[in-house]
Amino acid sequence: MGDALIAEVRTAGRARSPRVSVIVPTYGHERWLGATARAVLDQDLPGEIQLIVCDDASPDATAAVMESVLAETESSVCPGPRSVTYLRLSRNSGPATARNAGLDRATGEFIAFTDSDCTPSRGWLRTALDAFAAGTGIVQGRTYASETRVPLFEHHIDIGSLDGTFATANVVYRREALAGARFDPRLWSPSWTMEDSELAWRVLETGWSARYAEEAVVLHRVIRLTPRAWLAWPIRFRVFPRLVSRHPGFKRHLLMGVWMKPLHLWFDLAVAGTLLALWWPPALVLVLPYVLEFARTRGIRGRFPPAKIAAHLAWDAVSFVTLAAFSLRYRVAVL
């Protein structure tokens, strides 16, 4: 990406030979960005850290937040050698373009990514880098909600294993593994995204391996959604058949190479059992695994349990239809 898209570049602090560069794209997150930036600067990792915040032409007070972060960094309140670079893009172009702008200026041996609606734990980078071994190109960390009580209509990223998505909320690359690779801006839109997963699989297909670091924790903000937006969220799952069509290796992260999660398998069986029961009533037994898994994983306590059950059933139905339709489109089976 050329510098024609860069409207402003400001740098503060000292990190001439950073061990790790941390890239944070942001858009409209003035209320959270300061906490994200300060959490990166407060890492307990020995050595130098380079923080690069890429502002995707935010319409809010993001620039003022970064003014404060830059001033604090210049005043040497950070625990070690740190530098902060603030890039402001001249027009909103999506997180892939913003991250690529950061990659163009990253000089660390390792390159980490998180987002401005995330807060890394203090040991995030140290434990992630400890997980690298010979041949390891990518380390994915543990990500979960920043709140213990989560409302029904919300979104947050929850990653508790090496799941193959390599979400940029919490991932670290070896610079050598990236080898100049960049995110593809064409693989992002406001309603779906796969540019982060697709970059990781391109790296893995060159021979590098990936590892999971349980202690490399990032907290993801709980984003409140309207009921309509929440119900439409599973439409984003259409990216997974497309990802498998491009990178078949992702199938090994699916249950039996087909299902996204156990609940998806049980829902599909429940649908099949319900339809078969029209001719053979004993087929209703196929609904039982879904009922048991639903009761185990879904929070329906509190007010209006029937409404919550109906909402989750609708969510699962949207997920099923989306995955089935796009599996047909891309001629792969991802359910």
TARAZI-V701711 format. One record per helix or strand of 2 or more residues. SS is the DSSP state (helix for helix, strand for strand). FROM is the first residue (numbers start at 1). LEN is the number of residues. If there is no record, write none. Layout:
((SS:FROM:LEN) (SS:FROM:LEN))
//
This chain:
((helix:3:3) (strand:6:8) (strand:20:7) (helix:30:12) (strand:49:7) (helix:62:13) (strand:82:8) (helix:95:9) (strand:110:6) (strand:118:3) (helix:124:7) (strand:136:10) (strand:154:2) (strand:171:4) (helix:175:4) (helix:185:3) (strand:188:2) (strand:192:2) (helix:195:10) (strand:209:12) (strand:223:2) (helix:227:20) (helix:248:6) (helix:262:15) (helix:281:17) (helix:305:26))
//
